[in-house]
Amino acid sequence: MGKTIYDKVKLKPLILEAIRMGNSLQKICKQEGMPDISTVMLWVDEDKVYAEQYAHAREIRADKLFEEILLIADSKPDDKMVDKD
C-alpha cells in the first residue's frame, strides 16, 4: 500500500481550528480526508512554527474545556445543559 500525500498547507490550519474548537486530535484524524495522528505529530516535530501553533491551539482548547467545566460546576442540580450534540 502506497504512502498517502496530504496537502499540509490546507490541512494544518484546519487541524488547528478543530483543536481550538475543543476537538481531540484523535477525533479529528478519524475524519475522512484527514491524516493519521502519527502524520500530524511528524508535522509538529518537523516544523517549529507549526509546533508553536499546535501548542497554542491546545492551550485554547484547554481553556475552553475549563470554562465548560466551571459552567457545569456552577449550575444548580436541577439545571439542564443542552448543546449542539
N, CA, C and O atoms as a CHARMM CRD file, in Angstrom:
* protein
*
  340
    1    1 MET  N      0.85100  -1.16800   0.00000 PROA 1      0.00000
    2    1 MET  CA     0.00000   0.00000   0.00000 PROA 1      0.00000
    3    1 MET  C      0.89900   1.23400   0.00000 PROA 1      0.00000
    4    1 MET  O      1.85100   1.31100   0.77700 PROA 1      0.00000
    5    2 GLY  N      0.59700   2.19900  -0.87200 PROA 2      0.00000
    6    2 GLY  CA     1.41200   3.38500  -1.00900 PROA 2      0.00000
    7    2 GLY  C      1.16700   4.40600   0.08200 PROA 2      0.00000
    8    2 GLY  O      0.15100   4.38300   0.77600 PROA 2      0.00000
    9    3 LYS  N      2.12600   5.29800   0.21000 PROA 3      0.00000
   10    3 LYS  CA     2.05500   6.35800   1.20300 PROA 3      0.00000
   11    3 LYS  C      1.13100   7.47000   0.67900 PROA 3      0.00000
   12    3 LYS  O      1.27200   7.91000  -0.46200 PROA 3      0.00000
   13    4 THR  N      0.19800   7.91400   1.51100 PROA 4      0.00000
   14    4 THR  CA    -0.72000   8.97500   1.11300 PROA 4      0.00000
   15    4 THR  C     -0.04600  10.32400   1.29300 PROA 4      0.00000
   16    4 THR  O      0.55700  10.59000   2.33300 PROA 4      0.00000
   17    5 ILE  N     -0.14600  11.16600   0.28800 PROA 5      0.00000
   18    5 ILE  CA     0.39800  12.51400   0.35800 PROA 5      0.00000
   19    5 ILE  C     -0.74800  13.45800   0.71800 PROA 5      0.00000
   20    5 ILE  O     -1.77600  13.48100   0.04100 PROA 5      0.00000
   21    6 TYR  N     -0.56600  14.23200   1.78000 PROA 6      0.00000
   22    6 TYR  CA    -1.59200  15.16200   2.23200 PROA 6      0.00000
   23    6 TYR  C     -1.17600  16.59200   1.90200 PROA 6      0.00000
   24    6 TYR  O      0.01300  16.91100   1.87000 PROA 6      0.00000
   25    7 ASP  N     -2.15200  17.43800   1.66100 PROA 7      0.00000
   26    7 ASP  CA    -1.93000  18.85200   1.40600 PROA 7      0.00000
   27    7 ASP  C     -1.74400  19.54600   2.75800 PROA 7      0.00000
   28    7 ASP  O     -2.71000  20.00000   3.37100 PROA 7      0.00000
   29    8 LYS  N     -0.49600  19.62200   3.21000 PROA 8      0.00000
   30    8 LYS  CA    -0.20700  20.19500   4.52600 PROA 8      0.00000
   31    8 LYS  C     -0.66400  21.64700   4.62600 PROA 8      0.00000
   32    8 LYS  O     -1.15600  22.07200   5.67100 PROA 8      0.00000
   33    9 VAL  N     -0.50600  22.39800   3.55900 PROA 9      0.00000
   34    9 VAL  CA    -0.88200  23.81500   3.56900 PROA 9      0.00000
   35    9 VAL  C     -2.37300  23.96800   3.86400 PROA 9      0.00000
   36    9 VAL  O     -2.78200  24.89500   4.56400 PROA 9      0.00000
   37   10 LYS  N     -3.17100  23.06500   3.33200 PROA 10     0.00000
   38   10 LYS  CA    -4.62200  23.10400   3.54400 PROA 10     0.00000
   39   10 LYS  C     -5.01700  22.50400   4.89200 PROA 10     0.00000
   40   10 LYS  O     -5.85300  23.06300   5.60000 PROA 10     0.00000
   41   11 LEU  N     -4.42200  21.37900   5.24200 PROA 11     0.00000
   42   11 LEU  CA    -4.85300  20.63700   6.42600 PROA 11     0.00000
   43   11 LEU  C     -4.34600  21.19700   7.74800 PROA 11     0.00000
   44   11 LEU  O     -5.05500  21.13900   8.75300 PROA 11     0.00000
   45   12 LYS  N     -3.13800  21.73500   7.76300 PROA 12     0.00000
   46   12 LYS  CA    -2.58000  22.23000   9.02500 PROA 12     0.00000
   47   12 LYS  C     -3.49900  23.24800   9.70800 PROA 12     0.00000
   48   12 LYS  O     -3.79400  23.08400  10.89200 PROA 12     0.00000
   49   13 PRO  N     -3.96300  24.29000   9.01100 PROA 13     0.00000
   50   13 PRO  CA    -4.84600  25.24000   9.69500 PROA 13     0.00000
   51   13 PRO  C     -6.20400  24.64000  10.07000 PROA 13     0.00000
   52   13 PRO  O     -6.78900  25.03200  11.07900 PROA 13     0.00000
   53   14 LEU  N     -6.70600  23.70800   9.28300 PROA 14     0.00000
   54   14 LEU  CA    -7.97500  23.05500   9.61600 PROA 14     0.00000
   55   14 LEU  C     -7.85100  22.25300  10.90600 PROA 14     0.00000
   56   14 LEU  O     -8.75600  22.25200  11.74100 PROA 14     0.00000
   57   15 ILE  N     -6.73400  21.58100  11.05700 PROA 15     0.00000
   58   15 ILE  CA    -6.49400  20.79600  12.26800 PROA 15     0.00000
   59   15 ILE  C     -6.39000  21.71300  13.48000 PROA 15     0.00000
   60   15 ILE  O     -6.96300  21.42200  14.53000 PROA 15     0.00000
   61   16 LEU  N     -5.66200  22.81700  13.34100 PROA 16     0.00000
   62   16 LEU  CA    -5.53100  23.76100  14.45300 PROA 16     0.00000
   63   16 LEU  C     -6.88900  24.33700  14.85300 PROA 16     0.00000
   64   16 LEU  O     -7.19000  24.44800  16.04100 PROA 16     0.00000
   65   17 GLU  N     -7.69800  24.69800  13.87800 PROA 17     0.00000
   66   17 GLU  CA    -9.02100  25.25400  14.17500 PROA 17     0.00000
   67   17 GLU  C     -9.90100  24.22800  14.88000 PROA 17     0.00000
   68   17 GLU  O    -10.62100  24.56600  15.82000 PROA 17     0.00000
   69   18 ALA  N     -9.84600  22.99200  14.43700 PROA 18     0.00000
   70   18 ALA  CA   -10.64700  21.93900  15.07300 PROA 18     0.00000
   71   18 ALA  C    -10.20600  21.72900  16.52400 PROA 18     0.00000
   72   18 ALA  O    -11.04200  21.49700  17.39700 PROA 18     0.00000
   73   19 ILE  N     -8.91600  21.80800  16.78100 PROA 19     0.00000
   74   19 ILE  CA    -8.41100  21.68200  18.15300 PROA 19     0.00000
   75   19 ILE  C     -8.90100  22.86300  18.98600 PROA 19     0.00000
   76   19 ILE  O     -9.38000  22.67700  20.10500 PROA 19     0.00000
   77   20 ARG  N     -8.78400  24.08100  18.44300 PROA 20     0.00000
   78   20 ARG  CA    -9.25300  25.26700  19.17400 PROA 20     0.00000
   79   20 ARG  C    -10.74000  25.18900  19.49800 PROA 20     0.00000
   80   20 ARG  O    -11.18500  25.75200  20.49800 PROA 20     0.00000
   81   21 MET  N    -11.49900  24.50800  18.67500 PROA 21     0.00000
   82   21 MET  CA   -12.94000  24.36800  18.90000 PROA 21     0.00000
   83   21 MET  C    -13.26100  23.29000  19.94300 PROA 21     0.00000
   84   21 MET  O    -14.42300  23.09900  20.29900 PROA 21     0.00000
   85   22 GLY  N    -12.24000  22.59100  20.42700 PROA 22     0.00000
   86   22 GLY  CA   -12.43200  21.62300  21.50100 PROA 22     0.00000
   87   22 GLY  C    -12.31300  20.16900  21.10400 PROA 22     0.00000
   88   22 GLY  O    -12.51800  19.28600  21.93600 PROA 22     0.00000
   89   23 ASN  N    -11.98800  19.90100  19.85700 PROA 23     0.00000
   90   23 ASN  CA   -11.87400  18.51600  19.39400 PROA 23     0.00000
   91   23 ASN  C    -10.51300  17.91500  19.73100 PROA 23     0.00000
   92   23 ASN  O     -9.50000  18.61500  19.75600 PROA 23     0.00000
   93   24 SER  N    -10.50600  16.62900  19.98500 PROA 24     0.00000
   94   24 SER  CA    -9.24500  15.92800  20.21000 PROA 24     0.00000
   95   24 SER  C     -8.59500  15.61500  18.86600 PROA 24     0.00000
   96   24 SER  O     -9.27500  15.51800  17.84400 PROA 24     0.00000
   97   25 LEU  N     -7.29900  15.46000  18.87800 PROA 25     0.00000
   98   25 LEU  CA    -6.59200  15.10600  17.65500 PROA 25     0.00000
   99   25 LEU  C     -7.05100  13.74000  17.15800 PROA 25     0.00000
  100   25 LEU  O     -7.14000  13.51000  15.95100 PROA 25     0.00000
  101   26 GLN  N     -7.33800  12.84700  18.07600 PROA 26     0.00000
  102   26 GLN  CA    -7.82600  11.51800  17.69100 PROA 26     0.00000
  103   26 GLN  C     -9.13500  11.62300  16.91300 PROA 26     0.00000
  104   26 GLN  O     -9.30500  10.96500  15.88600 PROA 26     0.00000
  105   27 LYS  N    -10.05900  12.45000  17.40100 PROA 27     0.00000
  106   27 LYS  CA   -11.34300  12.63800  16.72900 PROA 27     0.00000
  107   27 LYS  C    -11.14600  13.28700  15.35800 PROA 27     0.00000
  108   27 LYS  O    -11.77500  12.88200  14.38100 PROA 27     0.00000
  109   28 ILE  N    -10.28600  14.27700  15.28800 PROA 28     0.00000
  110   28 ILE  CA   -10.01600  14.97800  14.03100 PROA 28     0.00000
  111   28 ILE  C     -9.45600  14.01100  12.99500 PROA 28     0.00000
  112   28 ILE  O     -9.89100  13.99800  11.84400 PROA 28     0.00000
  113   29 CYS  N     -8.50200  13.21500  13.40900 PROA 29     0.00000
  114   29 CYS  CA    -7.81400  12.32300  12.47200 PROA 29     0.00000
  115   29 CYS  C     -8.67200  11.14400  12.01500 PROA 29     0.00000
  116   29 CYS  O     -8.32400  10.47400  11.04300 PROA 29     0.00000
  117   30 LYS  N     -9.76600  10.88400  12.68500 PROA 30     0.00000
  118   30 LYS  CA   -10.68200   9.83200  12.25600 PROA 30     0.00000
  119   30 LYS  C    -11.59800  10.29200  11.12000 PROA 30     0.00000
  120   30 LYS  O    -12.25000   9.47400  10.47200 PROA 30     0.00000
  121   31 GLN  N    -11.64100  11.59400  10.88600 PROA 31     0.00000
  122   31 GLN  CA   -12.49600  12.12400   9.83200 PROA 31     0.00000
  123   31 GLN  C    -11.89200  11.82100   8.46000 PROA 31     0.00000
  124   31 GLN  O    -10.67400  11.77700   8.28900 PROA 31     0.00000
  125   32 GLU  N    -12.77000  11.61700   7.50500 PROA 32     0.00000
  126   32 GLU  CA   -12.32200  11.31900   6.14300 PROA 32     0.00000
  127   32 GLU  C    -11.48100  12.46500   5.58500 PROA 32     0.00000
  128   32 GLU  O    -11.82600  13.63800   5.73000 PROA 32     0.00000
  129   33 GLY  N    -10.39100  12.10400   4.95600 PROA 33     0.00000
  130   33 GLY  CA    -9.51100  13.09300   4.33700 PROA 33     0.00000
  131   33 GLY  C     -8.44200  13.64400   5.25700 PROA 33     0.00000
  132   33 GLY  O     -7.57600  14.40900   4.83200 PROA 33     0.00000
  133   34 MET  N     -8.50500  13.25100   6.52800 PROA 34     0.00000
  134   34 MET  CA    -7.51400  13.72200   7.49400 PROA 34     0.00000
  135   34 MET  C     -6.40300  12.68500   7.64500 PROA 34     0.00000
  136   34 MET  O     -6.63600  11.48700   7.48600 PROA 34     0.00000
  137   35 PRO  N     -5.20800  13.15200   7.95000 PROA 35     0.00000
  138   35 PRO  CA    -4.08500  12.22500   8.12200 PROA 35     0.00000
  139   35 PRO  C     -4.16400  11.48900   9.46000 PROA 35     0.00000
  140   35 PRO  O     -4.96300  11.83700  10.33000 PROA 35     0.00000
  141   36 ASP  N     -3.33200  10.47900   9.60500 PROA 36     0.00000
  142   36 ASP  CA    -3.20600   9.76900  10.87300 PROA 36     0.00000
  143   36 ASP  C     -2.55500  10.69600  11.90000 PROA 36     0.00000
  144   36 ASP  O     -1.88700  11.67000  11.55300 PROA 36     0.00000
  145   37 ILE  N     -2.77100  10.36100  13.17200 PROA 37     0.00000
  146   37 ILE  CA    -2.14700  11.13700  14.24700 PROA 37     0.00000
  147   37 ILE  C     -0.63500  11.16700  14.07400 PROA 37     0.00000
  148   37 ILE  O     -0.00600  12.20000  14.29900 PROA 37     0.00000
  149   38 SER  N     -0.05500  10.05500  13.68200 PROA 38     0.00000
  150   38 SER  CA     1.40100   9.99700  13.52800 PROA 38     0.00000
  151   38 SER  C      1.89900  10.99000  12.47900 PROA 38     0.00000
  152   38 SER  O      2.99200  11.54000  12.61400 PROA 38     0.00000
  153   39 THR  N      1.11000  11.21900  11.44500 PROA 39     0.00000
  154   39 THR  CA     1.48200  12.19100  10.41800 PROA 39     0.00000
  155   39 THR  C      1.44800  13.60300  10.98800 PROA 39     0.00000
  156   39 THR  O      2.35800  14.39600  10.74700 PROA 39     0.00000
  157   40 VAL  N      0.40600  13.91600  11.73800 PROA 40     0.00000
  158   40 VAL  CA     0.30900  15.24500  12.34900 PROA 40     0.00000
  159   40 VAL  C      1.46400  15.45500  13.32500 PROA 40     0.00000
  160   40 VAL  O      2.05900  16.53200  13.36300 PROA 40     0.00000
  161   41 MET  N      1.77700  14.43800  14.10500 PROA 41     0.00000
  162   41 MET  CA     2.89000  14.55700  15.05000 PROA 41     0.00000
  163   41 MET  C      4.22900  14.74100  14.32700 PROA 41     0.00000
  164   41 MET  O      5.11900  15.43400  14.82100 PROA 41     0.00000
  165   42 LEU  N      4.36000  14.12100  13.16700 PROA 42     0.00000
  166   42 LEU  CA     5.55700  14.32600  12.34800 PROA 42     0.00000
  167   42 LEU  C      5.63100  15.77800  11.89100 PROA 42     0.00000
  168   42 LEU  O      6.70300  16.38200  11.91800 PROA 42     0.00000
  169   43 TRP  N      4.49400  16.34400  11.47000 PROA 43     0.00000
  170   43 TRP  CA     4.46600  17.76300  11.07600 PROA 43     0.00000
  171   43 TRP  C      4.87200  18.65000  12.24800 PROA 43     0.00000
  172   43 TRP  O      5.61100  19.61800  12.06900 PROA 43     0.00000
  173   44 VAL  N      4.39100  18.32300  13.44200 PROA 44     0.00000
  174   44 VAL  CA     4.73900  19.08800  14.64300 PROA 44     0.00000
  175   44 VAL  C      6.23800  18.98400  14.90800 PROA 44     0.00000
  176   44 VAL  O      6.88500  19.98300  15.22400 PROA 44     0.00000
  177   45 ASP  N      6.78900  17.78400  14.78000 PROA 45     0.00000
  178   45 ASP  CA     8.22100  17.57500  15.02300 PROA 45     0.00000
  179   45 ASP  C      9.09800  18.27900  13.99300 PROA 45     0.00000
  180   45 ASP  O     10.18200  18.76000  14.32400 PROA 45     0.00000
  181   46 GLU  N      8.64200  18.34100  12.76600 PROA 46     0.00000
  182   46 GLU  CA     9.45300  18.89200  11.67200 PROA 46     0.00000
  183   46 GLU  C      9.35600  20.41000  11.52700 PROA 46     0.00000
  184   46 GLU  O     10.23500  21.02600  10.92400 PROA 46     0.00000
  185   47 ASP  N      8.31300  21.01800  12.06600 PROA 47     0.00000
  186   47 ASP  CA     8.03800  22.43000  11.81000 PROA 47     0.00000
  187   47 ASP  C      7.87300  23.16600  13.13700 PROA 47     0.00000
  188   47 ASP  O      6.84500  23.03500  13.80000 PROA 47     0.00000
  189   48 LYS  N      8.89300  23.94300  13.52300 PROA 48     0.00000
  190   48 LYS  CA     8.88200  24.63500  14.80800 PROA 48     0.00000
  191   48 LYS  C      7.71300  25.62500  14.91000 PROA 48     0.00000
  192   48 LYS  O      7.08300  25.72800  15.96300 PROA 48     0.00000
  193   49 VAL  N      7.42400  26.34000  13.84200 PROA 49     0.00000
  194   49 VAL  CA     6.31500  27.29300  13.85000 PROA 49     0.00000
  195   49 VAL  C      4.99100  26.56200  14.04900 PROA 49     0.00000
  196   49 VAL  O      4.15100  26.98900  14.84200 PROA 49     0.00000
  197   50 TYR  N      4.80900  25.45800  13.32500 PROA 50     0.00000
  198   50 TYR  CA     3.57800  24.67900  13.48400 PROA 50     0.00000
  199   50 TYR  C      3.49900  24.08900  14.89000 PROA 50     0.00000
  200   50 TYR  O      2.41100  24.00600  15.46000 PROA 50     0.00000
  201   51 ALA  N      4.62100  23.68400  15.44900 PROA 51     0.00000
  202   51 ALA  CA     4.63700  23.14100  16.80900 PROA 51     0.00000
  203   51 ALA  C      4.14100  24.19100  17.80200 PROA 51     0.00000
  204   51 ALA  O      3.39300  23.87000  18.72600 PROA 51     0.00000
  205   52 GLU  N      4.55200  25.43300  17.61700 PROA 52     0.00000
  206   52 GLU  CA     4.09500  26.51500  18.49200 PROA 52     0.00000
  207   52 GLU  C      2.60200  26.77700  18.29200 PROA 52     0.00000
  208   52 GLU  O      1.87800  27.00100  19.26200 PROA 52     0.00000
  209   53 GLN  N      2.14300  26.74900  17.05300 PROA 53     0.00000
  210   53 GLN  CA     0.72400  26.94900  16.76300 PROA 53     0.00000
  211   53 GLN  C     -0.10800  25.80800  17.34700 PROA 53     0.00000
  212   53 GLN  O     -1.19400  26.02700  17.88300 PROA 53     0.00000
  213   54 TYR  N      0.41200  24.60300  17.23600 PROA 54     0.00000
  214   54 TYR  CA    -0.27100  23.42400  17.76900 PROA 54     0.00000
  215   54 TYR  C     -0.38700  23.52700  19.29400 PROA 54     0.00000
  216   54 TYR  O     -1.44900  23.26800  19.86000 PROA 54     0.00000
  217   55 ALA  N      0.70300  23.90400  19.94900 PROA 55     0.00000
  218   55 ALA  CA     0.69300  24.05300  21.40800 PROA 55     0.00000
  219   55 ALA  C     -0.29800  25.13700  21.82900 PROA 55     0.00000
  220   55 ALA  O     -1.02400  24.97200  22.80800 PROA 55     0.00000
  221   56 HSD  N     -0.32600  26.23700  21.09500 PROA 56     0.00000
  222   56 HSD  CA    -1.25700  27.32600  21.41500 PROA 56     0.00000
  223   56 HSD  C     -2.71000  26.87900  21.21700 PROA 56     0.00000
  224   56 HSD  O     -3.57700  27.21000  22.02600 PROA 56     0.00000
  225   57 ALA  N     -2.97100  26.13700  20.15700 PROA 57     0.00000
  226   57 ALA  CA    -4.32800  25.62500  19.90900 PROA 57     0.00000
  227   57 ALA  C     -4.76500  24.71400  21.05800 PROA 57     0.00000
  228   57 ALA  O     -5.91900  24.75300  21.48300 PROA 57     0.00000
  229   58 ARG  N     -3.84600  23.90400  21.55000 PROA 58     0.00000
  230   58 ARG  CA    -4.16900  23.01800  22.67800 PROA 58     0.00000
  231   58 ARG  C     -4.44700  23.81600  23.95100 PROA 58     0.00000
  232   58 ARG  O     -5.30700  23.43400  24.74400 PROA 58     0.00000
  233   59 GLU  N     -3.73000  24.91300  24.15000 PROA 59     0.00000
  234   59 GLU  CA    -3.98500  25.78200  25.30100 PROA 59     0.00000
  235   59 GLU  C     -5.38700  26.39200  25.21000 PROA 59     0.00000
  236   59 GLU  O     -6.11300  26.44600  26.20200 PROA 59     0.00000
  237   60 ILE  N     -5.75300  26.84500  24.02400 PROA 60     0.00000
  238   60 ILE  CA    -7.08900  27.40700  23.81700 PROA 60     0.00000
  239   60 ILE  C     -8.15700  26.35400  24.09600 PROA 60     0.00000
  240   60 ILE  O     -9.16500  26.63400  24.74500 PROA 60     0.00000
  241   61 ARG  N     -7.92400  25.13500  23.59800 PROA 61     0.00000
  242   61 ARG  CA    -8.86800  24.04400  23.85900 PROA 61     0.00000
  243   61 ARG  C     -8.99100  23.78300  25.36200 PROA 61     0.00000
  244   61 ARG  O    -10.09500  23.59700  25.87400 PROA 61     0.00000
  245   62 ALA  N     -7.87600  23.77000  26.05300 PROA 62     0.00000
  246   62 ALA  CA    -7.90100  23.52300  27.49800 PROA 62     0.00000
  247   62 ALA  C     -8.68000  24.62200  28.21300 PROA 62     0.00000
  248   62 ALA  O     -9.45800  24.33000  29.12100 PROA 62     0.00000
  249   63 ASP  N     -8.48500  25.87600  27.82100 PROA 63     0.00000
  250   63 ASP  CA    -9.23300  26.98500  28.42000 PROA 63     0.00000
  251   63 ASP  C    -10.73100  26.83000  28.15500 PROA 63     0.00000
  252   63 ASP  O    -11.55000  27.03900  29.05000 PROA 63     0.00000
  253   64 LYS  N    -11.07900  26.46700  26.93500 PROA 64     0.00000
  254   64 LYS  CA   -12.48400  26.28800  26.56100 PROA 64     0.00000
  255   64 LYS  C    -13.11200  25.17400  27.39500 PROA 64     0.00000
  256   64 LYS  O    -14.22100  25.32900  27.90700 PROA 64     0.00000
  257   65 LEU  N    -12.41400  24.06200  27.53100 PROA 65     0.00000
  258   65 LEU  CA   -12.93400  22.94400  28.32000 PROA 65     0.00000
  259   65 LEU  C    -13.04100  23.31200  29.80000 PROA 65     0.00000
  260   65 LEU  O    -13.99100  22.91600  30.47400 PROA 65     0.00000
  261   66 PHE  N    -12.06700  24.06800  30.30200 PROA 66     0.00000
  262   66 PHE  CA   -12.10300  24.50200  31.69400 PROA 66     0.00000
  263   66 PHE  C    -13.31100  25.39700  31.94500 PROA 66     0.00000
  264   66 PHE  O    -13.98500  25.25500  32.96500 PROA 66     0.00000
  265   67 GLU  N    -13.59100  26.32000  31.02400 PROA 67     0.00000
  266   67 GLU  CA   -14.75600  27.19200  31.15200 PROA 67     0.00000
  267   67 GLU  C    -16.05000  26.36700  31.17400 PROA 67     0.00000
  268   67 GLU  O    -16.96400  26.66500  31.94200 PROA 67     0.00000
  269   68 GLU  N    -16.12200  25.34200  30.34100 PROA 68     0.00000
  270   68 GLU  CA   -17.30000  24.47400  30.32500 PROA 68     0.00000
  271   68 GLU  C    -17.44200  23.72800  31.65000 PROA 68     0.00000
  272   68 GLU  O    -18.55000  23.56300  32.16000 PROA 68     0.00000
  273   69 ILE  N    -16.33000  23.28600  32.19700 PROA 69     0.00000
  274   69 ILE  CA   -16.35500  22.58900  33.48600 PROA 69     0.00000
  275   69 ILE  C    -16.86100  23.51800  34.57900 PROA 69     0.00000
  276   69 ILE  O    -17.68300  23.12400  35.40700 PROA 69     0.00000
  277   70 LEU  N    -16.36400  24.76500  34.58000 PROA 70     0.00000
  278   70 LEU  CA   -16.83100  25.73700  35.56900 PROA 70     0.00000
  279   70 LEU  C    -18.32500  25.99900  35.43000 PROA 70     0.00000
  280   70 LEU  O    -19.03800  26.09300  36.42900 PROA 70     0.00000
  281   71 LEU  N    -18.79100  26.11600  34.20900 PROA 71     0.00000
  282   71 LEU  CA   -20.20900  26.34900  33.96700 PROA 71     0.00000
  283   71 LEU  C    -21.05500  25.21000  34.52700 PROA 71     0.00000
  284   71 LEU  O    -22.09000  25.44000  35.15200 PROA 71     0.00000
  285   72 ILE  N    -20.60700  23.99900  34.29700 PROA 72     0.00000
  286   72 ILE  CA   -21.32000  22.82800  34.81800 PROA 72     0.00000
  287   72 ILE  C    -21.26600  22.80700  36.34600 PROA 72     0.00000
  288   72 ILE  O    -22.27200  22.53900  37.00300 PROA 72     0.00000
  289   73 ALA  N    -20.10300  23.08500  36.90000 PROA 73     0.00000
  290   73 ALA  CA   -19.94500  23.06500  38.35500 PROA 73     0.00000
  291   73 ALA  C    -20.79000  24.13500  39.03000 PROA 73     0.00000
  292   73 ALA  O    -21.28400  23.92600  40.13700 PROA 73     0.00000
  293   74 ASP  N    -20.96100  25.28100  38.37200 PROA 74     0.00000
  294   74 ASP  CA   -21.72100  26.38500  38.95100 PROA 74     0.00000
  295   74 ASP  C    -23.22700  26.26000  38.73100 PROA 74     0.00000
  296   74 ASP  O    -24.00100  27.04800  39.27400 PROA 74     0.00000
  297   75 SER  N    -23.64000  25.28600  37.94700 PROA 75     0.00000
  298   75 SER  CA   -25.06900  25.14000  37.67700 PROA 75     0.00000
  299   75 SER  C    -25.76800  24.50200  38.87700 PROA 75     0.00000
  300   75 SER  O    -25.15000  23.81800  39.69300 PROA 75     0.00000
  301   76 LYS  N    -27.05000  24.74300  38.95500 PROA 76     0.00000
  302   76 LYS  CA   -27.86100  24.15900  40.02900 PROA 76     0.00000
  303   76 LYS  C    -28.17700  22.70700  39.67800 PROA 76     0.00000
  304   76 LYS  O    -28.18400  22.34900  38.50000 PROA 76     0.00000
  305   77 PRO  N    -28.43600  21.87000  40.67400 PROA 77     0.00000
  306   77 PRO  CA   -28.70800  20.45200  40.41100 PROA 77     0.00000
  307   77 PRO  C    -29.84900  20.20300  39.44000 PROA 77     0.00000
  308   77 PRO  O    -29.82400  19.21300  38.70900 PROA 77     0.00000
  309   78 ASP  N    -30.85200  21.07700  39.41500 PROA 78     0.00000
  310   78 ASP  CA   -31.98500  20.84400  38.53400 PROA 78     0.00000
  311   78 ASP  C    -31.83200  21.54000  37.17600 PROA 78     0.00000
  312   78 ASP  O    -32.72500  21.45600  36.33200 PROA 78     0.00000
  313   79 ASP  N    -30.70700  22.22200  36.96600 PROA 79     0.00000
  314   79 ASP  CA   -30.44800  22.85200  35.66900 PROA 79     0.00000
  315   79 ASP  C    -30.17300  21.77900  34.61700 PROA 79     0.00000
  316   79 ASP  O    -29.63100  20.71900  34.93100 PROA 79     0.00000
  317   80 LYS  N    -30.54600  22.05900  33.37700 PROA 80     0.00000
  318   80 LYS  CA   -30.25500  21.14300  32.28000 PROA 80     0.00000
  319   80 LYS  C    -29.36600  21.86400  31.27700 PROA 80     0.00000
  320   80 LYS  O    -29.62000  23.01300  30.91500 PROA 80     0.00000
  321   81 MET  N    -28.32600  21.17600  30.83600 PROA 81     0.00000
  322   81 MET  CA   -27.40400  21.72900  29.84800 PROA 81     0.00000
  323   81 MET  C    -27.73700  21.10800  28.49600 PROA 81     0.00000
  324   81 MET  O    -27.89500  19.89200  28.38700 PROA 81     0.00000
  325   82 VAL  N    -27.84100  21.93500  27.48400 PROA 82     0.00000
  326   82 VAL  CA   -28.11600  21.46800  26.14100 PROA 82     0.00000
  327   82 VAL  C    -27.08200  22.09200  25.21600 PROA 82     0.00000
  328   82 VAL  O    -26.87500  23.30500  25.22900 PROA 82     0.00000
  329   83 ASP  N    -26.44300  21.26100  24.42200 PROA 83     0.00000
  330   83 ASP  CA   -25.50900  21.77500  23.41600 PROA 83     0.00000
  331   83 ASP  C    -25.87900  21.21200  22.05200 PROA 83     0.00000
  332   83 ASP  O    -26.87400  20.50000  21.91900 PROA 83     0.00000
  333   84 LYS  N    -25.09100  21.52500  21.05500 PROA 84     0.00000
  334   84 LYS  CA   -25.41100  21.10100  19.69800 PROA 84     0.00000
  335   84 LYS  C    -25.38000  19.59300  19.50600 PROA 84     0.00000
  336   84 LYS  O    -26.00300  19.08100  18.57600 PROA 84     0.00000
  337   85 ASP  N    -24.66500  18.86600  20.36900 PROA 85     0.00000
  338   85 ASP  CA   -24.57700  17.42000  20.26300 PROA 85     0.00000
  339   85 ASP  C    -25.70400  16.77600  21.05500 PROA 85     0.00000
  340   85 ASP  O    -25.80900  15.55000  21.09400 PROA 85     0.00000
